[in-house]
Amino acid sequence: MKLASTTPPLTSAIRFASGVPVITVKTHPLAVLKTNGSHKIRQKGMQLTGKTRSALQDVVTREYTIHLHKHVHGRSFKKRAPWAVKSVVTFAQKSMGVKDVRLDPKLNQELWKQGVKNVPHRVRVKLERKRNDDEDAKEKLYVYASHVPVPSFKGLQTLVVEAE
């Protein structure tokens, strides 16, 4: 007696890349496992739909709490503060959808306040997406990141700041 399986059916395909057979086994809609001889390569099976996220919702200001400790944990001591600065920049790029990120000097001082080794575990940041006034700018928008001092991080969530 066979039991009905709830997993999607197994599909496989064999193709030849430079004379060596490459077997693609699709076991789950999200995972593709490729075997090339004895090596296994894991790739994501989902493809993007081609839609791009538009950052042109013009200017917007949001407050975020960035958990820096998970970015610098395990990092060598002399690289922690520079890595924290890079983490803030990449967070701003991902959350606001703009490559051009400018840090406020006060935010930089806050990240470096306890030295290169002892970066604060969390930091509250205000990210402002602004229009770029330069005629020859590569991007139409940029993000300005500034520090928001808070007494405690407990219960804080992402906050959309109204235009002033």
Rosetta constraint file for C-alpha pairs under 8 A:
AtomPair CA 7 CA 28 HARMONIC 7.66 0.50
AtomPair CA 8 CA 27 HARMONIC 7.18 0.50
AtomPair CA 8 CA 28 HARMONIC 6.49 0.50
AtomPair CA 8 CA 29 HARMONIC 7.77 0.50
AtomPair CA 9 CA 27 HARMONIC 7.21 0.50
AtomPair CA 10 CA 25 HARMONIC 7.35 0.50
AtomPair CA 10 CA 26 HARMONIC 6.08 0.50
AtomPair CA 10 CA 27 HARMONIC 5.22 0.50
AtomPair CA 10 CA 28 HARMONIC 7.87 0.50
AtomPair CA 11 CA 25 HARMONIC 6.06 0.50
AtomPair CA 11 CA 26 HARMONIC 5.33 0.50
AtomPair CA 11 CA 27 HARMONIC 6.87 0.50
AtomPair CA 12 CA 23 HARMONIC 7.06 0.50
AtomPair CA 12 CA 24 HARMONIC 5.54 0.50
AtomPair CA 12 CA 25 HARMONIC 4.43 0.50
AtomPair CA 12 CA 26 HARMONIC 6.05 0.50
AtomPair CA 13 CA 23 HARMONIC 5.83 0.50
AtomPair CA 13 CA 24 HARMONIC 5.30 0.50
AtomPair CA 13 CA 25 HARMONIC 6.70 0.50
AtomPair CA 14 CA 21 HARMONIC 6.51 0.50
AtomPair CA 14 CA 22 HARMONIC 5.82 0.50
AtomPair CA 14 CA 23 HARMONIC 4.58 0.50
AtomPair CA 14 CA 24 HARMONIC 6.39 0.50
AtomPair CA 15 CA 21 HARMONIC 5.71 0.50
AtomPair CA 15 CA 22 HARMONIC 5.42 0.50
AtomPair CA 15 CA 23 HARMONIC 6.56 0.50
AtomPair CA 16 CA 20 HARMONIC 5.49 0.50
AtomPair CA 16 CA 21 HARMONIC 4.40 0.50
AtomPair CA 16 CA 22 HARMONIC 5.77 0.50
AtomPair CA 17 CA 21 HARMONIC 6.26 0.50
AtomPair CA 17 CA 22 HARMONIC 6.50 0.50
AtomPair CA 20 CA 36 HARMONIC 7.49 0.50
AtomPair CA 20 CA 37 HARMONIC 7.80 0.50
AtomPair CA 21 CA 36 HARMONIC 6.87 0.50
AtomPair CA 21 CA 37 HARMONIC 7.66 0.50
AtomPair CA 22 CA 34 HARMONIC 7.00 0.50
AtomPair CA 22 CA 35 HARMONIC 5.99 0.50
AtomPair CA 22 CA 36 HARMONIC 5.01 0.50
AtomPair CA 22 CA 37 HARMONIC 7.47 0.50
AtomPair CA 23 CA 34 HARMONIC 5.93 0.50
AtomPair CA 23 CA 35 HARMONIC 5.45 0.50
AtomPair CA 23 CA 36 HARMONIC 6.77 0.50
AtomPair CA 24 CA 32 HARMONIC 7.08 0.50
AtomPair CA 24 CA 33 HARMONIC 6.12 0.50
AtomPair CA 24 CA 34 HARMONIC 4.66 0.50
AtomPair CA 24 CA 35 HARMONIC 6.56 0.50
AtomPair CA 25 CA 32 HARMONIC 6.35 0.50
AtomPair CA 25 CA 33 HARMONIC 5.53 0.50
AtomPair CA 25 CA 34 HARMONIC 6.36 0.50
AtomPair CA 26 CA 31 HARMONIC 6.79 0.50
AtomPair CA 26 CA 32 HARMONIC 5.07 0.50
AtomPair CA 26 CA 33 HARMONIC 6.46 0.50
AtomPair CA 27 CA 31 HARMONIC 6.87 0.50
AtomPair CA 27 CA 32 HARMONIC 6.95 0.50
AtomPair CA 27 CA 33 HARMONIC 7.87 0.50
AtomPair CA 28 CA 32 HARMONIC 7.28 0.50
AtomPair CA 29 CA 45 HARMONIC 6.50 0.50
AtomPair CA 29 CA 46 HARMONIC 7.29 0.50
AtomPair CA 30 CA 44 HARMONIC 6.06 0.50
AtomPair CA 30 CA 45 HARMONIC 4.99 0.50
AtomPair CA 30 CA 46 HARMONIC 5.79 0.50
AtomPair CA 31 CA 42 HARMONIC 7.26 0.50
AtomPair CA 31 CA 43 HARMONIC 6.40 0.50
AtomPair CA 31 CA 44 HARMONIC 5.27 0.50
AtomPair CA 31 CA 45 HARMONIC 5.06 0.50
AtomPair CA 31 CA 46 HARMONIC 7.83 0.50
AtomPair CA 32 CA 42 HARMONIC 6.19 0.50
AtomPair CA 32 CA 43 HARMONIC 5.54 0.50
AtomPair CA 32 CA 44 HARMONIC 6.14 0.50
AtomPair CA 32 CA 45 HARMONIC 5.32 0.50
AtomPair CA 33 CA 40 HARMONIC 6.76 0.50
AtomPair CA 33 CA 41 HARMONIC 6.06 0.50
AtomPair CA 33 CA 42 HARMONIC 5.11 0.50
AtomPair CA 33 CA 43 HARMONIC 6.68 0.50
AtomPair CA 34 CA 40 HARMONIC 5.66 0.50
AtomPair CA 34 CA 41 HARMONIC 5.23 0.50
AtomPair CA 34 CA 42 HARMONIC 6.55 0.50
AtomPair CA 34 CA 43 HARMONIC 7.94 0.50
AtomPair CA 35 CA 39 HARMONIC 5.70 0.50
AtomPair CA 35 CA 40 HARMONIC 4.62 0.50
AtomPair CA 35 CA 41 HARMONIC 6.47 0.50
AtomPair CA 36 CA 40 HARMONIC 6.48 0.50
AtomPair CA 53 CA 97 HARMONIC 7.40 0.50
AtomPair CA 54 CA 97 HARMONIC 7.58 0.50
AtomPair CA 55 CA 96 HARMONIC 6.95 0.50
AtomPair CA 55 CA 97 HARMONIC 5.48 0.50
AtomPair CA 55 CA 98 HARMONIC 6.80 0.50
AtomPair CA 56 CA 141 HARMONIC 7.85 0.50
AtomPair CA 58 CA 129 HARMONIC 7.34 0.50
AtomPair CA 58 CA 130 HARMONIC 7.26 0.50
AtomPair CA 58 CA 131 HARMONIC 7.27 0.50
AtomPair CA 58 CA 141 HARMONIC 7.88 0.50
AtomPair CA 59 CA 128 HARMONIC 7.18 0.50
AtomPair CA 59 CA 129 HARMONIC 5.00 0.50
AtomPair CA 59 CA 130 HARMONIC 5.09 0.50
AtomPair CA 59 CA 131 HARMONIC 6.82 0.50
AtomPair CA 60 CA 128 HARMONIC 5.92 0.50
AtomPair CA 60 CA 129 HARMONIC 5.33 0.50
AtomPair CA 60 CA 130 HARMONIC 7.38 0.50
AtomPair CA 60 CA 160 HARMONIC 7.78 0.50
AtomPair CA 60 CA 161 HARMONIC 7.74 0.50
AtomPair CA 60 CA 163 HARMONIC 7.78 0.50
AtomPair CA 61 CA 126 HARMONIC 6.95 0.50
AtomPair CA 61 CA 127 HARMONIC 5.67 0.50
AtomPair CA 61 CA 128 HARMONIC 4.32 0.50
AtomPair CA 61 CA 129 HARMONIC 6.25 0.50
AtomPair CA 61 CA 160 HARMONIC 6.03 0.50
AtomPair CA 61 CA 161 HARMONIC 5.32 0.50
AtomPair CA 61 CA 162 HARMONIC 7.24 0.50
AtomPair CA 61 CA 163 HARMONIC 7.63 0.50
AtomPair CA 62 CA 126 HARMONIC 5.72 0.50
AtomPair CA 62 CA 127 HARMONIC 5.40 0.50
AtomPair CA 62 CA 128 HARMONIC 6.57 0.50
AtomPair CA 62 CA 158 HARMONIC 6.92 0.50
AtomPair CA 62 CA 159 HARMONIC 5.48 0.50
AtomPair CA 62 CA 160 HARMONIC 4.38 0.50
AtomPair CA 62 CA 161 HARMONIC 5.44 0.50
AtomPair CA 63 CA 124 HARMONIC 7.00 0.50
AtomPair CA 63 CA 125 HARMONIC 5.60 0.50
AtomPair CA 63 CA 126 HARMONIC 4.32 0.50
AtomPair CA 63 CA 127 HARMONIC 6.19 0.50
AtomPair CA 63 CA 158 HARMONIC 5.58 0.50
AtomPair CA 63 CA 159 HARMONIC 5.02 0.50
AtomPair CA 63 CA 160 HARMONIC 6.42 0.50
AtomPair CA 63 CA 161 HARMONIC 7.09 0.50
AtomPair CA 64 CA 124 HARMONIC 5.77 0.50
AtomPair CA 64 CA 125 HARMONIC 5.31 0.50
AtomPair CA 64 CA 126 HARMONIC 6.37 0.50
AtomPair CA 64 CA 127 HARMONIC 7.60 0.50
AtomPair CA 64 CA 157 HARMONIC 7.02 0.50
AtomPair CA 64 CA 158 HARMONIC 4.94 0.50
AtomPair CA 64 CA 159 HARMONIC 6.87 0.50
AtomPair CA 65 CA 122 HARMONIC 6.71 0.50
AtomPair CA 65 CA 123 HARMONIC 5.73 0.50
AtomPair CA 65 CA 124 HARMONIC 4.40 0.50
AtomPair CA 65 CA 125 HARMONIC 6.17 0.50
AtomPair CA 65 CA 153 HARMONIC 7.69 0.50
AtomPair CA 65 CA 156 HARMONIC 7.49 0.50
AtomPair CA 65 CA 157 HARMONIC 7.29 0.50
AtomPair CA 65 CA 158 HARMONIC 7.11 0.50
AtomPair CA 66 CA 88 HARMONIC 7.44 0.50
AtomPair CA 66 CA 91 HARMONIC 7.99 0.50
AtomPair CA 66 CA 122 HARMONIC 5.63 0.50
AtomPair CA 66 CA 123 HARMONIC 5.44 0.50
AtomPair CA 66 CA 124 HARMONIC 6.29 0.50
AtomPair CA 66 CA 125 HARMONIC 7.22 0.50
AtomPair CA 67 CA 71 HARMONIC 7.58 0.50
AtomPair CA 67 CA 121 HARMONIC 6.14 0.50
AtomPair CA 67 CA 122 HARMONIC 4.58 0.50
AtomPair CA 67 CA 123 HARMONIC 6.80 0.50
AtomPair CA 68 CA 72 HARMONIC 6.38 0.50
AtomPair CA 68 CA 84 HARMONIC 6.32 0.50
AtomPair CA 68 CA 87 HARMONIC 7.45 0.50
AtomPair CA 68 CA 119 HARMONIC 7.75 0.50
AtomPair CA 68 CA 120 HARMONIC 7.06 0.50
AtomPair CA 68 CA 121 HARMONIC 5.25 0.50
AtomPair CA 68 CA 122 HARMONIC 5.33 0.50
AtomPair CA 68 CA 123 HARMONIC 7.19 0.50
AtomPair CA 69 CA 73 HARMONIC 5.59 0.50
AtomPair CA 69 CA 119 HARMONIC 7.72 0.50
AtomPair CA 69 CA 120 HARMONIC 7.31 0.50
AtomPair CA 69 CA 121 HARMONIC 4.59 0.50
AtomPair CA 69 CA 122 HARMONIC 6.82 0.50
AtomPair CA 71 CA 83 HARMONIC 7.69 0.50
AtomPair CA 71 CA 84 HARMONIC 6.99 0.50
AtomPair CA 71 CA 87 HARMONIC 6.88 0.50
AtomPair CA 72 CA 80 HARMONIC 5.62 0.50
AtomPair CA 72 CA 83 HARMONIC 6.64 0.50
AtomPair CA 72 CA 84 HARMONIC 6.50 0.50
AtomPair CA 75 CA 79 HARMONIC 6.62 0.50
AtomPair CA 75 CA 80 HARMONIC 6.07 0.50
AtomPair CA 76 CA 80 HARMONIC 6.50 0.50
AtomPair CA 77 CA 116 HARMONIC 6.91 0.50
AtomPair CA 77 CA 117 HARMONIC 4.83 0.50
AtomPair CA 78 CA 116 HARMONIC 5.97 0.50
AtomPair CA 78 CA 117 HARMONIC 6.21 0.50
AtomPair CA 79 CA 83 HARMONIC 5.94 0.50
AtomPair CA 79 CA 116 HARMONIC 7.12 0.50
AtomPair CA 79 CA 117 HARMONIC 7.67 0.50
AtomPair CA 80 CA 84 HARMONIC 6.11 0.50
AtomPair CA 80 CA 116 HARMONIC 6.02 0.50
AtomPair CA 80 CA 117 HARMONIC 5.78 0.50
AtomPair CA 80 CA 118 HARMONIC 7.66 0.50
AtomPair CA 80 CA 119 HARMONIC 6.78 0.50
AtomPair CA 81 CA 85 HARMONIC 6.37 0.50
AtomPair CA 81 CA 111 HARMONIC 6.58 0.50
AtomPair CA 81 CA 112 HARMONIC 6.09 0.50
AtomPair CA 81 CA 115 HARMONIC 7.47 0.50
AtomPair CA 81 CA 116 HARMONIC 4.88 0.50
AtomPair CA 81 CA 117 HARMONIC 6.67 0.50
AtomPair CA 81 CA 118 HARMONIC 7.74 0.50
AtomPair CA 81 CA 119 HARMONIC 5.94 0.50
AtomPair CA 82 CA 86 HARMONIC 6.38 0.50
AtomPair CA 82 CA 116 HARMONIC 7.68 0.50
AtomPair CA 83 CA 87 HARMONIC 6.05 0.50
AtomPair CA 84 CA 88 HARMONIC 6.29 0.50
AtomPair CA 84 CA 111 HARMONIC 7.19 0.50
AtomPair CA 84 CA 119 HARMONIC 7.40 0.50
AtomPair CA 85 CA 89 HARMONIC 6.42 0.50
AtomPair CA 85 CA 108 HARMONIC 7.22 0.50
AtomPair CA 85 CA 111 HARMONIC 7.15 0.50
AtomPair CA 86 CA 90 HARMONIC 6.19 0.50
AtomPair CA 87 CA 91 HARMONIC 6.00 0.50
AtomPair CA 88 CA 92 HARMONIC 6.15 0.50
AtomPair CA 89 CA 93 HARMONIC 6.22 0.50
AtomPair CA 89 CA 101 HARMONIC 6.26 0.50
AtomPair CA 89 CA 102 HARMONIC 7.99 0.50
AtomPair CA 89 CA 103 HARMONIC 7.86 0.50
AtomPair CA 90 CA 94 HARMONIC 6.17 0.50
AtomPair CA 91 CA 95 HARMONIC 6.02 0.50
AtomPair CA 92 CA 96 HARMONIC 5.78 0.50
AtomPair CA 92 CA 97 HARMONIC 7.76 0.50
AtomPair CA 92 CA 98 HARMONIC 7.79 0.50
AtomPair CA 92 CA 101 HARMONIC 6.92 0.50
AtomPair CA 92 CA 127 HARMONIC 7.02 0.50
AtomPair CA 92 CA 143 HARMONIC 7.28 0.50
AtomPair CA 92 CA 145 HARMONIC 7.62 0.50
AtomPair CA 93 CA 97 HARMONIC 5.37 0.50
AtomPair CA 93 CA 98 HARMONIC 5.18 0.50
AtomPair CA 93 CA 99 HARMONIC 5.37 0.50
AtomPair CA 93 CA 100 HARMONIC 7.49 0.50
AtomPair CA 93 CA 101 HARMONIC 6.84 0.50
AtomPair CA 93 CA 143 HARMONIC 7.97 0.50
AtomPair CA 94 CA 98 HARMONIC 7.43 0.50
AtomPair CA 96 CA 127 HARMONIC 7.97 0.50
AtomPair CA 96 CA 129 HARMONIC 7.09 0.50
AtomPair CA 96 CA 143 HARMONIC 7.42 0.50
AtomPair CA 98 CA 141 HARMONIC 6.85 0.50
AtomPair CA 98 CA 142 HARMONIC 6.25 0.50
AtomPair CA 98 CA 143 HARMONIC 6.84 0.50
AtomPair CA 99 CA 139 HARMONIC 7.99 0.50
AtomPair CA 99 CA 142 HARMONIC 7.31 0.50
AtomPair CA 100 CA 139 HARMONIC 7.36 0.50
AtomPair CA 100 CA 141 HARMONIC 7.46 0.50
AtomPair CA 100 CA 142 HARMONIC 4.94 0.50
AtomPair CA 100 CA 143 HARMONIC 6.25 0.50
AtomPair CA 101 CA 142 HARMONIC 5.90 0.50
AtomPair CA 101 CA 143 HARMONIC 4.71 0.50
AtomPair CA 101 CA 144 HARMONIC 6.05 0.50
AtomPair CA 101 CA 145 HARMONIC 7.26 0.50
AtomPair CA 102 CA 142 HARMONIC 7.51 0.50
AtomPair CA 102 CA 143 HARMONIC 6.09 0.50
AtomPair CA 102 CA 144 HARMONIC 4.93 0.50
AtomPair CA 102 CA 145 HARMONIC 6.17 0.50
AtomPair CA 103 CA 107 HARMONIC 6.66 0.50
AtomPair CA 103 CA 108 HARMONIC 6.90 0.50
AtomPair CA 103 CA 144 HARMONIC 6.01 0.50
AtomPair CA 103 CA 145 HARMONIC 4.93 0.50
AtomPair CA 103 CA 146 HARMONIC 6.42 0.50
AtomPair CA 104 CA 108 HARMONIC 6.55 0.50
AtomPair CA 104 CA 144 HARMONIC 7.06 0.50
AtomPair CA 104 CA 145 HARMONIC 5.90 0.50
AtomPair CA 104 CA 146 HARMONIC 5.02 0.50
AtomPair CA 104 CA 147 HARMONIC 7.47 0.50
AtomPair CA 105 CA 109 HARMONIC 6.16 0.50
AtomPair CA 106 CA 110 HARMONIC 6.14 0.50
AtomPair CA 106 CA 146 HARMONIC 6.98 0.50
AtomPair CA 106 CA 147 HARMONIC 6.49 0.50
AtomPair CA 107 CA 111 HARMONIC 6.32 0.50
AtomPair CA 107 CA 145 HARMONIC 7.53 0.50
AtomPair CA 107 CA 146 HARMONIC 5.48 0.50
AtomPair CA 107 CA 147 HARMONIC 4.75 0.50
AtomPair CA 108 CA 112 HARMONIC 6.29 0.50
AtomPair CA 109 CA 113 HARMONIC 5.55 0.50
AtomPair CA 110 CA 147 HARMONIC 7.55 0.50
AtomPair CA 111 CA 119 HARMONIC 6.09 0.50
AtomPair CA 111 CA 120 HARMONIC 6.73 0.50
AtomPair CA 112 CA 116 HARMONIC 6.19 0.50
AtomPair CA 112 CA 119 HARMONIC 6.75 0.50
AtomPair CA 113 CA 119 HARMONIC 7.79 0.50
AtomPair CA 114 CA 118 HARMONIC 5.42 0.50
AtomPair CA 114 CA 119 HARMONIC 6.26 0.50
AtomPair CA 114 CA 120 HARMONIC 7.54 0.50
AtomPair CA 115 CA 119 HARMONIC 7.00 0.50
AtomPair CA 122 CA 153 HARMONIC 7.82 0.50
AtomPair CA 123 CA 147 HARMONIC 7.57 0.50
AtomPair CA 123 CA 148 HARMONIC 7.98 0.50
AtomPair CA 124 CA 147 HARMONIC 6.18 0.50
AtomPair CA 124 CA 148 HARMONIC 5.35 0.50
AtomPair CA 124 CA 149 HARMONIC 6.79 0.50
AtomPair CA 124 CA 150 HARMONIC 7.20 0.50
AtomPair CA 124 CA 153 HARMONIC 7.96 0.50
AtomPair CA 125 CA 145 HARMONIC 6.49 0.50
AtomPair CA 125 CA 146 HARMONIC 5.69 0.50
AtomPair CA 125 CA 147 HARMONIC 4.82 0.50
AtomPair CA 125 CA 148 HARMONIC 5.52 0.50
AtomPair CA 126 CA 145 HARMONIC 5.71 0.50
AtomPair CA 126 CA 146 HARMONIC 5.25 0.50
AtomPair CA 126 CA 147 HARMONIC 6.19 0.50
AtomPair CA 126 CA 148 HARMONIC 6.36 0.50
AtomPair CA 127 CA 143 HARMONIC 6.35 0.50
AtomPair CA 127 CA 144 HARMONIC 5.75 0.50
AtomPair CA 127 CA 145 HARMONIC 4.64 0.50
AtomPair CA 127 CA 146 HARMONIC 6.64 0.50
AtomPair CA 128 CA 143 HARMONIC 5.39 0.50
AtomPair CA 128 CA 144 HARMONIC 5.12 0.50
AtomPair CA 128 CA 145 HARMONIC 6.47 0.50
AtomPair CA 129 CA 141 HARMONIC 6.60 0.50
AtomPair CA 129 CA 142 HARMONIC 5.70 0.50
AtomPair CA 129 CA 143 HARMONIC 4.46 0.50
AtomPair CA 129 CA 144 HARMONIC 6.51 0.50
AtomPair CA 130 CA 141 HARMONIC 5.53 0.50
AtomPair CA 130 CA 142 HARMONIC 5.44 0.50
AtomPair CA 130 CA 143 HARMONIC 6.12 0.50
AtomPair CA 130 CA 144 HARMONIC 7.39 0.50
AtomPair CA 131 CA 140 HARMONIC 6.05 0.50
AtomPair CA 131 CA 141 HARMONIC 4.54 0.50
AtomPair CA 131 CA 142 HARMONIC 6.40 0.50
AtomPair CA 132 CA 137 HARMONIC 7.12 0.50
AtomPair CA 132 CA 139 HARMONIC 7.29 0.50
AtomPair CA 132 CA 140 HARMONIC 5.27 0.50
AtomPair CA 132 CA 141 HARMONIC 5.04 0.50
AtomPair CA 132 CA 142 HARMONIC 6.21 0.50
AtomPair CA 133 CA 137 HARMONIC 7.97 0.50
AtomPair CA 133 CA 140 HARMONIC 7.99 0.50
